[in-house]
Amino acid sequence: MSKKSRHKQSIKSSSQNNSSLKAGITCNLIIFLVIAIAAYLNSNNYELYYTSLQEDRLLEWASFWSFFLAGIVFAVFATKEYKNGIKLPWFSAGLAIFCFLFAFEEISWGQRLLGYRPPEYFLANNYQQEFNFHNVIEKDMRKLILRIIILGYGVILPVLALILALIPYVRSVFKRIGIISPPLILLPAFIATFILLKTYPWKYSGELVELMLGFGFLFSSILLTNSKYKSGFLGKYAGWPQILIMTSVVILFGLVNSAISNTFRNDNPTIIAAAEKESEALYKDFVALASGQYGLPRSRCGYHVRVFTYFEKYDRKKRLGDGIFSRLKQQGLSEERADFFLDPWNSPYWVRDKCLKNGSRLISVYSFGPDRRRQSLEKEILGDDIGKMFIFRNTKRY
């Protein structure tokens, strides 16, 4: 190679390294921006923070699309590996499958979007009463698995790859095994994701962690594809512009899906009337529980759970099982909906018992309504949610 050719090659290599550095920095900034925006909204606009993190809203759909697109890019990477002589690109293919599974688990395989009733096993054993597998696992175990994924893939693997790169023989063995590590430059983002999960500084921090992790896998897949095969996943837009474009796609698709999910609704007047009747029955049941009409009055406040969760965890004498709502089975309420406290759209009924400063309690019982999405806030039942609330103090209602 001539001196001129070597110079050109050096310039090209330097340009590529500079582009990769800018892309990596952009990735980290975007993931840290998620934390900054959440911190700001939590302090200055909690209502927007709260609603954005609810089911089928922007953040959940953005998490879905970040993992789904990461799955596509990892699948492309696995295909390129196969075409370049790797007969079994098991690790990259496994990453693609993992990302696809995580994406559809995030939206409960379309349950809330389509309104179908999950099998009885999930109603009884999934604390969210949704058709997904990760919520069947105990909460502490779920957190442990998530920590292992974040630390194992995002922190330990790139550090280990860096160490092994200094040992030629071990490096060749590592390469033959087929394990690919995320770029080391994403280390700060993965560490921040782990710290947020570990410290859990705000309510619903877990939802933020899922979005950050989704971005982590998406950015990792893009940077790996670009660096190994020297061609941007979006052609001439390789580098930091590509990262911004893919991030914009995630946000845009998240907004579109959030809007579309609002149109998947059943406004049948008969079904709405049934929900109003059932929520009224549950309302009367909780009035009776609070006032002692069903035995000793319920003294504890400060919870917001699905009614079935309340029935399983707090109603130790199972008094709701013989209440007004349960007796609606005699008027045509299906046994499965009655047993699992589901509304006519197959979503759980919810109960909130908020402790007030004057010693009273604000108790609300509600359904998500036709759009199967929560609009209600702590002190108001809003949107198309269907339910009632009452202020309770001792044995009186105000």
C-alpha positions as a Markdown table, in Angstrom:
| # | Residue | x | y | z |
|---|---|---|---|---|
| 1 | Met | 0.0 | 0.0 | 0.0 |
| 2 | Ser | 1.4 | 3.4 | -1.0 |
| 3 | Lys | 2.0 | 6.2 | 1.5 |
| 4 | Lys | -1.0 | 8.1 | -0.1 |
| 5 | Ser | -3.3 | 5.1 | 0.3 |
| 6 | Arg | -2.3 | 4.6 | 3.9 |
| 7 | His | -3.0 | 8.3 | 4.6 |
| 8 | Lys | -6.4 | 8.0 | 3.0 |
| 9 | Gln | -7.1 | 4.8 | 5.0 |
| 10 | Ser | -6.0 | 6.6 | 8.2 |
| 11 | Ile | -8.3 | 9.5 | 7.5 |
| 12 | Lys | -11.2 | 7.2 | 6.8 |
| 13 | Ser | -10.6 | 5.2 | 9.9 |
| 14 | Ser | -10.3 | 8.3 | 12.0 |
| 15 | Ser | -13.6 | 9.6 | 10.5 |
| 16 | Gln | -15.4 | 6.3 | 11.3 |
| 17 | Asn | -14.1 | 6.4 | 14.9 |
| 18 | Asn | -15.2 | 10.0 | 15.3 |
| 19 | Ser | -18.7 | 9.1 | 14.0 |
| 20 | Ser | -19.0 | 6.1 | 16.3 |
| 21 | Leu | -18.0 | 8.3 | 19.3 |
| 22 | Lys | -20.6 | 10.9 | 18.4 |
| 23 | Ala | -23.2 | 8.2 | 18.0 |
| 24 | Gly | -22.4 | 6.7 | 21.3 |
| 25 | Ile | -22.5 | 10.0 | 23.1 |
| 26 | Thr | -25.9 | 10.7 | 21.5 |
| 27 | Cys | -27.2 | 7.4 | 22.8 |
| 28 | Asn | -26.1 | 8.1 | 26.3 |
| 29 | Leu | -27.6 | 11.6 | 26.2 |
| 30 | Ile | -31.0 | 10.3 | 25.0 |
| 31 | Ile | -31.1 | 7.7 | 27.8 |
| 32 | Phe | -30.1 | 10.2 | 30.5 |
| 33 | Leu | -32.7 | 12.6 | 29.0 |
| 34 | Val | -35.4 | 10.1 | 30.0 |
| 35 | Ile | -34.3 | 10.5 | 33.6 |
| 36 | Ala | -34.2 | 14.3 | 33.4 |
| 37 | Ile | -37.6 | 14.6 | 31.9 |
| 38 | Ala | -39.1 | 12.2 | 34.4 |
| 39 | Ala | -37.5 | 14.1 | 37.3 |
| 40 | Tyr | -38.8 | 17.4 | 36.0 |
| 41 | Leu | -42.4 | 16.1 | 35.4 |
| 42 | Asn | -42.5 | 14.3 | 38.8 |
| 43 | Ser | -41.7 | 17.6 | 40.5 |
| 44 | Asn | -43.5 | 20.1 | 38.3 |
| 45 | Asn | -46.3 | 18.4 | 36.6 |
| 46 | Tyr | -47.2 | 15.2 | 38.4 |
| 47 | Glu | -50.5 | 14.7 | 36.6 |
| 48 | Leu | -48.7 | 14.6 | 33.2 |
| 49 | Tyr | -46.0 | 12.3 | 34.7 |
| 50 | Tyr | -48.7 | 10.0 | 36.1 |
| 51 | Thr | -50.9 | 9.8 | 33.0 |
| 52 | Ser | -47.9 | 9.3 | 30.6 |
| 53 | Leu | -46.8 | 6.2 | 32.5 |
| 54 | Gln | -50.2 | 4.5 | 32.6 |
| 55 | Glu | -51.1 | 1.5 | 30.5 |
| 56 | Asp | -51.3 | 2.0 | 26.7 |
| 57 | Arg | -49.9 | 5.5 | 26.9 |
| 58 | Leu | -46.8 | 7.0 | 25.3 |
| 59 | Leu | -44.1 | 5.5 | 27.6 |
| 60 | Glu | -45.4 | 1.9 | 27.4 |
| 61 | Trp | -45.8 | 2.0 | 23.6 |
| 62 | Ala | -42.4 | 3.7 | 23.2 |
| 63 | Ser | -40.9 | 0.8 | 25.3 |
| 64 | Phe | -42.7 | -1.7 | 23.0 |
| 65 | Trp | -41.3 | 0.0 | 19.8 |
| 66 | Ser | -37.7 | 0.3 | 21.2 |
| 67 | Phe | -37.6 | -3.4 | 21.9 |
| 68 | Phe | -39.4 | -4.4 | 18.7 |
| 69 | Leu | -37.1 | -2.3 | 16.5 |
| 70 | Ala | -34.1 | -3.7 | 18.5 |
| 71 | Gly | -35.4 | -7.2 | 17.6 |
| 72 | Ile | -35.5 | -6.3 | 13.9 |
| 73 | Val | -31.9 | -4.9 | 13.9 |
| 74 | Phe | -30.5 | -7.9 | 15.9 |
| 75 | Ala | -32.3 | -10.2 | 13.4 |
| 76 | Val | -30.6 | -8.2 | 10.5 |
| 77 | Phe | -27.3 | -8.6 | 12.4 |
| 78 | Ala | -27.8 | -12.4 | 12.8 |
| 79 | Thr | -28.6 | -12.7 | 9.1 |
| 80 | Lys | -25.4 | -10.8 | 8.1 |
| 81 | Glu | -23.4 | -13.1 | 10.4 |
| 82 | Tyr | -24.9 | -16.1 | 8.7 |
| 83 | Lys | -24.1 | -14.8 | 5.3 |
| 84 | Asn | -20.5 | -14.1 | 6.4 |
| 85 | Gly | -19.8 | -17.7 | 7.4 |
| 86 | Ile | -21.2 | -18.0 | 10.9 |
| 87 | Lys | -23.3 | -21.1 | 10.6 |
| 88 | Leu | -25.2 | -20.6 | 13.9 |
| 89 | Pro | -25.3 | -17.0 | 15.0 |
| 90 | Trp | -27.1 | -18.1 | 18.2 |
| 91 | Phe | -26.3 | -15.1 | 20.4 |
| 92 | Ser | -27.5 | -12.4 | 18.0 |
| 93 | Ala | -30.5 | -14.5 | 17.1 |
| 94 | Gly | -31.2 | -15.0 | 20.8 |
| 95 | Leu | -31.0 | -11.3 | 21.4 |
| 96 | Ala | -33.5 | -10.7 | 18.6 |
| 97 | Ile | -35.9 | -13.3 | 20.1 |
| 98 | Phe | -35.5 | -11.8 | 23.6 |
| 99 | Cys | -36.3 | -8.3 | 22.3 |
| 100 | Phe | -39.4 | -9.5 | 20.4 |
| 101 | Leu | -40.7 | -11.4 | 23.5 |
| 102 | Phe | -40.0 | -8.4 | 25.8 |
| 103 | Ala | -41.9 | -6.1 | 23.4 |
| 104 | Phe | -45.0 | -8.2 | 23.3 |
| 105 | Glu | -44.9 | -9.0 | 27.0 |
| 106 | Glu | -44.9 | -5.2 | 27.6 |
| 107 | Ile | -48.3 | -4.8 | 25.9 |
| 108 | Ser | -49.6 | -8.1 | 27.3 |
| 109 | Trp | -49.9 | -9.5 | 23.8 |
| 110 | Gly | -52.5 | -7.0 | 22.8 |
| 111 | Gln | -54.9 | -7.9 | 25.6 |
| 112 | Arg | -55.9 | -4.4 | 26.6 |
| 113 | Leu | -55.9 | -3.2 | 23.0 |
| 114 | Leu | -58.3 | -5.9 | 21.9 |
| 115 | Gly | -60.1 | -6.4 | 25.1 |
| 116 | Tyr | -60.0 | -10.2 | 25.2 |
| 117 | Arg | -60.2 | -12.1 | 28.5 |
| 118 | Pro | -57.0 | -14.0 | 29.3 |
| 119 | Pro | -57.1 | -17.7 | 30.4 |
| 120 | Glu | -58.1 | -18.3 | 34.0 |
| 121 | Tyr | -54.6 | -19.2 | 35.1 |
| 122 | Phe | -53.4 | -15.7 | 34.3 |
| 123 | Leu | -56.4 | -14.1 | 36.0 |
| 124 | Ala | -55.7 | -16.0 | 39.2 |
| 125 | Asn | -51.9 | -16.0 | 39.2 |
| 126 | Asn | -50.8 | -12.8 | 37.4 |
| 127 | Tyr | -51.1 | -9.9 | 39.8 |
| 128 | Gln | -52.0 | -7.6 | 37.0 |
| 129 | Gln | -54.6 | -10.1 | 35.7 |
| 130 | Glu | -53.1 | -9.8 | 32.2 |
| 131 | Phe | -52.0 | -12.3 | 29.6 |
| 132 | Asn | -48.2 | -12.0 | 30.1 |
| 133 | Phe | -45.8 | -14.4 | 31.8 |
| 134 | His | -43.4 | -12.0 | 33.6 |
| 135 | Asn | -46.0 | -10.8 | 36.0 |
| 136 | Val | -46.7 | -14.4 | 37.1 |
| 137 | Ile | -43.3 | -14.3 | 38.7 |
| 138 | Glu | -42.9 | -12.9 | 42.2 |
| 139 | Lys | -42.1 | -9.2 | 42.3 |
| 140 | Asp | -38.6 | -9.7 | 44.0 |
| 141 | Met | -37.7 | -12.3 | 41.5 |
| 142 | Arg | -38.8 | -10.1 | 38.6 |
| 143 | Lys | -36.6 | -7.3 | 39.9 |
| 144 | Leu | -33.7 | -9.7 | 40.3 |
| 145 | Ile | -34.0 | -11.0 | 36.7 |
| 146 | Leu | -34.2 | -7.4 | 35.4 |
| 147 | Arg | -31.1 | -6.5 | 37.3 |
| 148 | Ile | -29.3 | -9.6 | 36.0 |
| 149 | Ile | -30.2 | -8.6 | 32.4 |
| 150 | Ile | -29.1 | -5.0 | 32.9 |
| 151 | Leu | -25.8 | -5.8 | 34.7 |
| 152 | Gly | -25.1 | -9.0 | 32.7 |
| 153 | Tyr | -25.6 | -7.7 | 29.2 |
| 154 | Gly | -25.0 | -3.9 | 29.6 |
| 155 | Val | -22.2 | -3.8 | 32.2 |
| 156 | Ile | -20.4 | -7.1 | 32.8 |
| 157 | Leu | -20.3 | -8.3 | 29.2 |
| 158 | Pro | -18.6 | -5.3 | 27.6 |
| 159 | Val | -16.1 | -5.0 | 30.5 |
| 160 | Leu | -15.3 | -8.7 | 30.2 |
| 161 | Ala | -14.9 | -8.3 | 26.4 |
| 162 | Leu | -12.5 | -5.4 | 26.9 |
| 163 | Ile | -10.4 | -7.5 | 29.3 |
| 164 | Leu | -10.4 | -10.6 | 27.0 |
| 165 | Ala | -9.4 | -8.4 | 24.1 |
| 166 | Leu | -6.0 | -8.1 | 25.8 |
| 167 | Ile | -5.5 | -11.9 | 25.8 |
| 168 | Pro | -5.2 | -13.1 | 22.2 |
| 169 | Tyr | -6.0 | -16.8 | 22.8 |
| 170 | Val | -9.0 | -16.1 | 25.1 |
| 171 | Arg | -10.2 | -13.5 | 22.6 |
| 172 | Ser | -10.3 | -16.0 | 19.8 |
| 173 | Val | -12.2 | -18.5 | 21.9 |
| 174 | Phe | -14.7 | -15.8 | 22.9 |
| 175 | Lys | -15.1 | -15.0 | 19.2 |
| 176 | Arg | -15.6 | -18.7 | 18.3 |
| 177 | Ile | -18.3 | -19.1 | 20.9 |
| 178 | Gly | -20.2 | -16.3 | 19.1 |
| 179 | Ile | -21.0 | -14.0 | 22.0 |
| 180 | Ile | -21.2 | -10.3 | 21.0 |
| 181 | Ser | -21.1 | -7.6 | 23.6 |
| 182 | Pro | -22.7 | -4.2 | 23.5 |
| 183 | Pro | -20.3 | -1.3 | 22.7 |
| 184 | Leu | -18.4 | -0.1 | 25.8 |
| 185 | Ile | -19.5 | 3.4 | 25.2 |
| 186 | Leu | -23.0 | 2.5 | 26.3 |
| 187 | Leu | -21.7 | 1.5 | 29.8 |
| 188 | Pro | -22.9 | 4.8 | 31.4 |
| 189 | Ala | -26.4 | 4.4 | 30.1 |
| 190 | Phe | -26.7 | 0.8 | 31.4 |
| 191 | Ile | -25.2 | 1.8 | 34.8 |
| 192 | Ala | -27.7 | 4.6 | 35.0 |
| 193 | Thr | -30.6 | 2.2 | 34.2 |
| 194 | Phe | -29.4 | -0.2 | 36.9 |
| 195 | Ile | -29.1 | 2.6 | 39.5 |
| 196 | Leu | -32.6 | 3.9 | 38.7 |
| 197 | Leu | -34.0 | 0.4 | 39.2 |
| 198 | Lys | -32.0 | -0.1 | 42.4 |
| 199 | Thr | -32.9 | 3.2 | 44.0 |
| 200 | Tyr | -36.5 | 3.6 | 42.6 |
| 201 | Pro | -36.6 | 7.3 | 43.3 |
| 202 | Trp | -40.1 | 7.9 | 42.0 |
| 203 | Lys | -43.3 | 6.0 | 41.7 |
| 204 | Tyr | -43.5 | 4.0 | 38.5 |
| 205 | Ser | -39.7 | 4.2 | 38.1 |
| 206 | Gly | -39.9 | 0.6 | 36.8 |
| 207 | Glu | -41.7 | 1.8 | 33.7 |
| 208 | Leu | -38.9 | 4.3 | 33.0 |
| 209 | Val | -36.3 | 1.5 | 33.5 |
| 210 | Glu | -38.1 | -0.5 | 30.8 |
| 211 | Leu | -37.9 | 2.3 | 28.3 |
| 212 | Met | -34.3 | 3.0 | 29.1 |
| 213 | Leu | -33.4 | -0.6 | 28.7 |
| 214 | Gly | -35.3 | -0.8 | 25.4 |
| 215 | Phe | -33.3 | 2.2 | 24.1 |
| 216 | Gly | -30.1 | 0.5 | 25.4 |
| 217 | Phe | -30.8 | -2.7 | 23.4 |
| 218 | Leu | -31.9 | -0.7 | 20.3 |
| 219 | Phe | -28.8 | 1.6 | 20.4 |
| 220 | Ser | -26.6 | -1.4 | 21.0 |
| 221 | Ser | -28.0 | -3.3 | 18.0 |
| 222 | Ile | -27.5 | -0.3 | 15.7 |
| 223 | Leu | -24.0 | 0.5 | 16.8 |
| 224 | Leu | -22.9 | -3.2 | 16.6 |
| 225 | Thr | -24.3 | -3.5 | 13.1 |
| 226 | Asn | -22.7 | -0.3 | 11.9 |
| 227 | Ser | -19.3 | -1.0 | 13.4 |
| 228 | Lys | -19.0 | -4.6 | 12.3 |
| 229 | Tyr | -20.3 | -4.4 | 8.8 |
| 230 | Lys | -19.2 | -0.8 | 8.1 |
| 231 | Ser | -22.6 | 0.2 | 6.8 |
| 232 | Gly | -25.3 | 2.2 | 8.5 |
| 233 | Phe | -28.6 | 0.5 | 9.2 |
| 234 | Leu | -30.1 | 3.6 | 7.5 |
| 235 | Gly | -27.4 | 4.0 | 4.8 |
| 236 | Lys | -25.9 | 7.4 | 4.5 |
| 237 | Tyr | -27.5 | 8.5 | 7.8 |
| 238 | Ala | -25.2 | 6.2 | 9.8 |
| 239 | Gly | -23.9 | 7.6 | 13.1 |
| 240 | Trp | -25.6 | 10.1 | 15.4 |
| 241 | Pro | -28.2 | 11.1 | 12.8 |
| 242 | Gln | -29.4 | 7.5 | 12.6 |
| 243 | Ile | -29.7 | 7.4 | 16.4 |
| 244 | Leu | -31.8 | 10.5 | 16.4 |
| 245 | Ile | -34.0 | 9.2 | 13.5 |
| 246 | Met | -34.6 | 5.8 | 15.3 |
| 247 | Thr | -35.4 | 7.6 | 18.6 |
| 248 | Ser | -37.9 | 9.8 | 16.7 |
| 249 | Val | -39.5 | 6.7 | 15.2 |
| 250 | Val | -39.9 | 5.2 | 18.6 |
| 251 | Ile | -41.5 | 8.3 | 20.0 |
| 252 | Leu | -43.7 | 8.9 | 16.9 |
| 253 | Phe | -44.9 | 5.3 | 16.8 |
| 254 | Gly | -45.5 | 5.5 | 20.6 |
| 255 | Leu | -47.7 | 8.6 | 20.1 |
| 256 | Val | -49.6 | 7.0 | 17.2 |
| 257 | Asn | -50.2 | 3.8 | 19.0 |
| 258 | Ser | -51.3 | 5.6 | 22.1 |
| 259 | Ala | -53.9 | 7.5 | 20.0 |
| 260 | Ile | -55.0 | 4.5 | 18.1 |
| 261 | Ser | -55.5 | 2.4 | 21.3 |
| 262 | Asn | -58.1 | 5.0 | 22.3 |
| 263 | Thr | -60.2 | 4.1 | 19.2 |
| 264 | Phe | -60.3 | 0.4 | 20.2 |
| 265 | Arg | -63.4 | 0.9 | 22.3 |
| 266 | Asn | -66.8 | -0.6 | 22.7 |
| 267 | Asp | -69.4 | 2.0 | 23.5 |
| 268 | Asn | -72.3 | -0.3 | 23.4 |
| 269 | Pro | -74.9 | 1.2 | 25.7 |
| 270 | Thr | -75.9 | -2.2 | 27.1 |
| 271 | Ile | -72.3 | -2.8 | 28.1 |
| 272 | Ile | -71.9 | 0.6 | 29.6 |
| 273 | Ala | -75.1 | 0.1 | 31.6 |
| 274 | Ala | -73.8 | -3.2 | 32.9 |
| 275 | Ala | -70.5 | -1.5 | 34.0 |
| 276 | Glu | -72.5 | 1.2 | 35.8 |
| 277 | Lys | -74.6 | -1.4 | 37.6 |
| 278 | Glu | -71.6 | -3.5 | 38.6 |
| 279 | Ser | -69.5 | -0.5 | 39.7 |
| 280 | Glu | -72.5 | 0.7 | 41.8 |
| 281 | Ala | -72.6 | -2.8 | 43.4 |
| 282 | Leu | -68.9 | -2.7 | 44.2 |
| 283 | Tyr | -69.3 | 0.8 | 45.6 |
| 284 | Lys | -72.0 | -0.4 | 48.0 |
| 285 | Asp | -69.8 | -3.4 | 48.9 |
| 286 | Phe | -66.9 | -1.1 | 49.9 |
| 287 | Val | -69.2 | 1.3 | 51.8 |
| 288 | Ala | -70.4 | -1.7 | 53.7 |
| 289 | Leu | -66.8 | -2.9 | 54.3 |
| 290 | Ala | -65.7 | 0.5 | 55.5 |
| 291 | Ser | -68.7 | 1.1 | 57.8 |
| 292 | Gly | -68.6 | -2.4 | 59.4 |
| 293 | Gln | -71.9 | -3.6 | 57.8 |
| 294 | Tyr | -70.0 | -6.8 | 56.7 |
| 295 | Gly | -68.4 | -7.3 | 60.1 |
| 296 | Leu | -65.5 | -5.3 | 61.6 |
| 297 | Pro | -64.9 | -2.0 | 59.7 |
| 298 | Arg | -62.0 | -1.9 | 57.4 |
| 299 | Ser | -59.5 | 0.5 | 59.2 |
| 300 | Arg | -56.5 | 0.5 | 56.8 |
| 301 | Cys | -56.2 | 3.1 | 54.1 |
| 302 | Gly | -53.5 | 4.1 | 51.7 |
| 303 | Tyr | -53.8 | 1.6 | 48.9 |
| 304 | His | -54.7 | 1.6 | 45.2 |
| 305 | Val | -55.1 | -1.9 | 43.8 |
| 306 | Arg | -57.3 | -4.1 | 41.6 |
| 307 | Val | -60.4 | -5.3 | 43.4 |
| 308 | Phe | -59.3 | -8.9 | 43.0 |
| 309 | Thr | -55.9 | -8.0 | 44.6 |
| 310 | Tyr | -57.8 | -6.4 | 47.5 |
| 311 | Phe | -60.0 | -9.6 | 47.8 |
| 312 | Glu | -56.9 | -11.9 | 47.9 |
| 313 | Lys | -54.6 | -9.8 | 50.1 |
| 314 | Tyr | -56.8 | -7.8 | 52.4 |
| 315 | Asp | -60.2 | -9.3 | 52.6 |
| 316 | Arg | -59.1 | -12.2 | 54.7 |
| 317 | Lys | -62.7 | -13.3 | 55.5 |
| 318 | Lys | -63.6 | -13.1 | 51.9 |
| 319 | Arg | -66.6 | -10.9 | 52.6 |
| 320 | Leu | -66.6 | -9.5 | 49.1 |
| 321 | Gly | -67.2 | -13.0 | 47.9 |
| 322 | Asp | -70.8 | -12.8 | 49.3 |
| 323 | Gly | -71.3 | -9.1 | 48.6 |
| 324 | Ile | -73.7 | -7.3 | 46.3 |
| 325 | Phe | -71.4 | -7.5 | 43.3 |
| 326 | Ser | -71.0 | -11.3 | 43.7 |
| 327 | Arg | -74.7 | -11.7 | 43.9 |
| 328 | Leu | -75.1 | -10.2 | 40.4 |
| 329 | Lys | -74.3 | -13.7 | 39.2 |
| 330 | Gln | -78.0 | -14.4 | 39.9 |
| 331 | Gln | -78.8 | -11.7 | 37.3 |
| 332 | Gly | -76.6 | -13.0 | 34.6 |
| 333 | Leu | -73.0 | -11.8 | 35.5 |
| 334 | Ser | -70.7 | -14.5 | 34.4 |
| 335 | Glu | -69.0 | -16.6 | 37.1 |
| 336 | Glu | -65.5 | -15.9 | 35.9 |
| 337 | Arg | -66.1 | -12.1 | 35.8 |
| 338 | Ala | -67.6 | -12.2 | 39.2 |
| 339 | Asp | -64.9 | -14.4 | 40.7 |
| 340 | Phe | -62.1 | -12.2 | 39.3 |
| 341 | Phe | -63.9 | -8.8 | 39.6 |
| 342 | Leu | -63.6 | -8.0 | 35.9 |
| 343 | Asp | -65.6 | -5.3 | 34.1 |
| 344 | Pro | -67.6 | -6.0 | 30.8 |
| 345 | Trp | -64.5 | -5.1 | 28.8 |
| 346 | Asn | -62.5 | -7.8 | 30.7 |
| 347 | Ser | -60.4 | -5.3 | 32.5 |
| 348 | Pro | -60.1 | -5.4 | 36.3 |
| 349 | Tyr | -62.2 | -3.2 | 38.6 |
| 350 | Trp | -60.0 | -1.0 | 40.8 |
| 351 | Val | -60.4 | 0.4 | 44.3 |
| 352 | Arg | -58.5 | 3.3 | 45.8 |
| 353 | Asp | -58.5 | 4.1 | 49.6 |
| 354 | Lys | -56.7 | 7.4 | 50.1 |
| 355 | Cys | -55.8 | 8.6 | 53.6 |
| 356 | Leu | -56.8 | 12.3 | 54.0 |
| 357 | Lys | -55.2 | 14.7 | 56.4 |
| 358 | Asn | -58.3 | 15.3 | 58.5 |
| 359 | Gly | -58.4 | 11.6 | 59.4 |
| 360 | Ser | -61.1 | 10.7 | 56.8 |
| 361 | Arg | -60.6 | 8.5 | 53.7 |
| 362 | Leu | -61.5 | 9.0 | 50.1 |
| 363 | Ile | -62.6 | 5.7 | 48.6 |
| 364 | Ser | -63.2 | 5.2 | 44.9 |
| 365 | Val | -64.2 | 2.1 | 43.0 |
| 366 | Tyr | -64.0 | 2.3 | 39.2 |
| 367 | Ser | -63.6 | 0.6 | 35.8 |
| 368 | Phe | -61.4 | 1.8 | 33.0 |
| 369 | Gly | -64.5 | 2.0 | 30.8 |
| 370 | Pro | -64.8 | 1.5 | 27.1 |
| 371 | Asp | -61.3 | 2.5 | 26.1 |
| 372 | Arg | -59.7 | 0.2 | 28.7 |
| 373 | Arg | -57.4 | 3.0 | 29.8 |
| 374 | Arg | -57.2 | 4.8 | 33.1 |
| 375 | Gln | -58.1 | 8.5 | 33.1 |
| 376 | Ser | -59.0 | 8.9 | 36.7 |
| 377 | Leu | -56.8 | 10.7 | 39.2 |
| 378 | Glu | -56.6 | 10.4 | 43.0 |
| 379 | Lys | -59.6 | 12.7 | 43.7 |
| 380 | Glu | -61.5 | 12.5 | 40.5 |
| 381 | Ile | -63.1 | 9.9 | 38.2 |
| 382 | Leu | -62.4 | 11.3 | 34.7 |
| 383 | Gly | -62.8 | 10.5 | 31.1 |
| 384 | Asp | -64.9 | 7.4 | 30.3 |
| 385 | Asp | -63.9 | 5.7 | 33.5 |
| 386 | Ile | -67.0 | 4.4 | 35.3 |
| 387 | Gly | -67.3 | 4.4 | 39.0 |
| 388 | Lys | -68.0 | 6.2 | 42.3 |
| 389 | Met | -66.2 | 7.7 | 45.2 |
| 390 | Phe | -67.1 | 8.6 | 48.7 |
| 391 | Ile | -65.5 | 10.2 | 51.8 |
| 392 | Phe | -65.5 | 8.0 | 54.8 |
| 393 | Arg | -64.8 | 8.8 | 58.5 |
| 394 | Asn | -65.4 | 6.3 | 61.2 |
| 395 | Thr | -68.9 | 4.9 | 60.5 |
| 396 | Lys | -70.3 | 7.9 | 58.5 |
| 397 | Arg | -70.2 | 8.8 | 54.9 |
| 398 | Tyr | -70.0 | 12.5 | 54.0 |
